[in-house]
Amino acid sequence: MVRIRRIDPHDFRRSAARNLIKAGVDETTAMKITGHKTAAMFRRYDIKTTDDLHEASGRVVKYHARKARKTGANNAKLTQKAVGGEGK
C-alpha cells in the first residue's frame, strides 16, 4: 500500500520562507510576508538543502580565486614599480 503524505499549512509556509530567501528577499521582509514574529522561528522554516551547501562552498571558492588574481595583479604592479619598470 502506498502512503501519501498529508500536506499541512506549515508546508506552504516552509516553502514560502525557502523561496523568498532563494529569491534574494531580505530576512526581515520575508518574515513579514510569512508572518513570523521572531528570526529564530523564521530560521526553523528556512531549511538548507545539500545543494544549498554546495552552492555556498562554490561561492567561497570563486571569491578566493578572484581575490588571489587581484592580489597577484597588485603584487606584480608593486614589483614593477620597485624595480623601476613603471611610474617614471
C-alpha positions as CSV (number, residue, x, y, z in Angstrom):
1,M,0.0,0.0,0.0
2,V,1.3,3.4,-0.9
3,R,1.2,6.1,1.8
4,I,0.6,9.6,0.7
5,R,1.9,12.3,2.9
6,R,-0.6,14.8,4.0
7,I,0.1,18.5,3.3
8,D,-0.5,21.0,6.0
9,P,-0.2,24.8,6.2
10,H,3.3,24.6,7.6
11,D,4.4,23.0,4.3
12,F,3.3,26.1,2.4
13,R,4.9,28.4,5.0
14,R,8.2,26.5,4.8
15,S,8.2,26.6,1.0
16,A,7.4,30.3,1.1
17,A,10.3,31.0,3.5
18,R,12.7,29.0,1.5
19,N,11.7,30.5,-1.9
20,L,11.8,34.1,-0.5
21,I,15.3,33.7,0.7
22,K,16.5,32.0,-2.5
23,A,14.9,34.9,-4.5
24,G,17.1,37.3,-2.5
25,V,14.4,38.8,-0.3
26,D,15.9,40.1,2.9
27,E,15.1,38.2,6.1
28,T,13.0,41.0,7.7
29,T,10.8,41.3,4.7
30,A,10.4,37.5,4.3
31,M,9.4,37.3,8.0
32,K,6.7,39.9,7.5
33,I,5.4,38.0,4.4
34,T,5.3,34.7,6.2
35,G,4.0,36.1,9.4
36,H,6.9,35.1,11.7
37,K,7.5,37.3,14.7
38,T,11.0,36.2,15.6
39,A,14.1,35.5,13.5
40,A,14.7,32.3,15.4
41,M,11.3,30.9,14.4
42,F,11.7,32.0,10.8
43,R,15.1,30.3,10.5
44,R,13.4,27.0,11.6
45,Y,11.4,27.2,8.3
46,D,14.4,28.2,6.2
47,I,15.8,24.7,5.7
48,K,19.0,24.4,3.8
49,T,19.5,21.5,1.3
50,T,22.7,19.8,0.3
51,D,22.6,21.7,-2.9
52,D,22.4,25.0,-1.0
53,L,25.6,24.0,0.9
54,H,27.4,23.0,-2.3
55,E,26.4,26.3,-3.9
56,A,27.7,28.3,-0.9
57,S,31.0,26.5,-0.9
58,G,31.3,27.1,-4.6
59,R,30.8,30.8,-4.0
60,V,33.6,30.8,-1.4
61,V,36.0,29.1,-3.9
62,K,35.2,31.7,-6.5
63,Y,35.6,34.6,-4.1
64,H,39.1,33.3,-3.1
65,A,40.1,32.8,-6.7
66,R,39.1,36.4,-7.6
67,K,40.9,37.7,-4.5
68,A,44.0,35.7,-5.4
69,R,44.0,37.1,-9.0
70,K,43.5,40.6,-7.8
71,T,46.3,40.3,-5.2
72,G,48.6,38.8,-7.7
73,A,48.0,41.6,-10.2
74,N,48.6,44.2,-7.4
75,N,51.8,42.5,-6.4
76,A,53.0,42.5,-10.0
77,K,52.4,46.2,-10.2
78,L,54.2,46.9,-7.0
79,T,57.2,44.7,-8.1
80,Q,57.4,46.7,-11.4
81,K,57.4,50.0,-9.5
82,A,60.1,48.7,-7.1
83,V,62.4,47.8,-10.0
84,G,61.7,51.0,-11.9
85,G,59.6,49.5,-14.6
86,E,56.6,51.7,-14.2
87,G,55.7,55.2,-13.0
88,K,58.7,57.1,-14.3
